[in-house]
Structure formats: C-alpha cells, structure tokens
Amino acid sequence: MIIDASPFDLPDHCAARVNVQVKMNGGSPFIEQIESWTGAPHFLKNDRPDERHGMKTARRRKDQAIETGRSGGESPSKAGGADDRPLPRPMRKTQKSVTRAERSEEIARTIFAAAFHVVGREGYAEASVSKITARAKVASGTFYNYFESRQDLFDQLLPTLGEQLLVSIRAACGTSTGIERERRRIAAYFDFCHENPGFLRILNEAEVFAPKAFAQHFSNLAAGYARALHRGHERGEMPELSEEEIEPMIYMLMGARSYLTYLWLATPPAMRRARAEELVDAYVKLAERALFKA
C-alpha cells in the first residue's frame, strides 16, 4: 500500500529513489526516506543527514535547471516562442499565510453564526460554549482562539447584528427623503426581523445578559436616526422641529418602533407580513404629523 502511494506523495525523483531502495533493501529504508523527505524531526534515529543533504542538492539543481532552461531538452519558454527569462517561482509561504487567514475568518464567522442560532432559539442562559461549538462543528478549545469568554461573544453578538440591521435599512432607504425615508426605514426593520427570527430574542434578553452590548446597540441606532433627522432638518423637511427637539424625538420614534414590535410578535407567523404593513402605515401617520407637517 505504501509503495503504491509513493508517486502521489513525493516528487518524481523522490518516488523513483524510494522504489529502487524498496526493491533492494525491503520496507525499512523506504520508511526512513519517507520520514526525512516529508519533514520529520531531524532527531529521529533513522534520519540520515547525508541523504537529506543529497536530496536538497538534487532539488536545488532541478530548480536551477528549470530557471536556466536546462531541465532536459528544450525549455518550455523556447518551445512556445517566448523569451528566455526564467519562470517565476511560486510564493508558497505567502499563499499559505493567506489561506490560513481566510480559514481563520471562516471559523470565526461559523462560531458567530452558531451563537446567533443557539442564543436566538434558546436564549443567553442556555447558550453554553459546548452547544455553540457543537453547532459550529469545531472543538471547544477552538472557541477560545477567537473569544476570551462566553461573555465576550455575547458582548459582540447584538452590536454586530445591529450593524447588519443598519446596513439593511440604509440599502432600503437609498436616496429617499422625508416621510418616504421613514416608511422605508420601519419597513426594512420589520423585514429584517422576519428574515432573522432569532434577532428579537437576542435583543430583548441582552438588557439582562449583555447590558454592555444592549447599550452599544441602542447608541448605534440613535446615532443612525440622528444623522437622518439632522439631514432632513437641514433640508427644511421638518419646519416645526427645533434642533434641540431632535434628540427626544429620536427616542420617541425608537420607543414607538419597539412597542410596535410586540404587536408584531403577538401575530401568528403566517400573518406577520401583512401585519407589518399595517404597523408601518400607523407609524408613518404618526411620524408624518409629528415631523413633516408644516
């Protein structure tokens, strides 16, 4: 079995050398060569320095032959009519480091997605590290390569989801202004809640289990509202609203949205799309009369 695998596991010249040694000496030297050629520790008792040196020399000569176009017969560049410049050698270390970084990011996203699923369905109290890692299909120890503790993950969960919510709202609003922007804003909020059913449990329980995240989330939301209302005020869209009234108005609008959400949650899931439209209409009437009517 080992002999059959050698051409696939080793370079061509290594495989040929191994096959010859197996025929001449049996199985033991073959294993010794595999260990030395695949990077086994130098202190292994069967590792032979002179053989390692011979292999390095052979590899170096082969590389030099490729670079100078003397790897046996006509060089690939001359055969194709190209110039005589040597082919660039692959940057293997850079490729490995990029792949490692991408893999690390993928694992972090997987753990985060698993935490969203577990906390969204079972709540913070029942969301143990073992449940999260089982869902992510990673070892429990891997979790601590990315998060200092379970609480560290909880403190990042809601603000990250909140940023995704704001991205969705900004995309839905586009370049709209005035009351149309408010309509799109609240409609996008209900769409996000519908598409991410675990979000509201993560939000509501965070006040107790992740108060730092809860405070940061509402600060981010208020900042988004403030930017929109200040721009609208500068455009003259809210003539009866003074600069000093913008901040309290923001929290009144956020409060209205929060309590409308309770009505939405009390609606059977199959009817929530239609219910959201009714709630959006009611919210828009309030916002239009409070903000945009002269």
C-alpha angles and dihedrals in degrees: 000000000000093000092053091051097049098085090056097043099046139043116270097258091047093051092050091051092049093050091053092050092048091054092048104037109018129237104321101071089046091060091046092054093047090054095050096042097047096053103266115168113283092232094069108123093230094051112110118207094202091055092048090051090050092051093049090050092050092049092048092050091049091051091049091050091052092049094050095042095248101114092125123302123355117351118247092243094053093045090055095045094249127135124279097252113128118254113258115256116239116259095230097169093054092048091050093049092050091049091049092051092048091049091050092052090048092053092049091051091048092052091047093050090048090051090050090053097045097043091042092054104032105021131239096289094059096038101102124177090246092056092047095048092044089054090046091045094230132121117270090241090057089064091067092055087070106027129037092217143340089270090054089058092046091052090055099041103075098039090051092050089045090056089052089051091052091049090053091048093049091050091050094047095049110163095333119131141196122008092346089063091052091050092052091045096056093039091053089050093056091044089055092049090049094049094043105041094174093058098083094051090050089049099046097044093044091079087070105026101033107020092161090056091044092054092046092049094054091044089055092048092049091050090053092050091047093054092050096046094045090052090048091049091051090052090054095246094132106043097167095049117090124212090251092054095057096083097050089044089055092057092045090054092046090049091050091051093049094053093044085057090062089056089049092051091050089059118092109261094244091058100042097098092058092041091053090057091054092049092048090053092051092048092049092053090053094046093045094053095041099043116015108036116098 
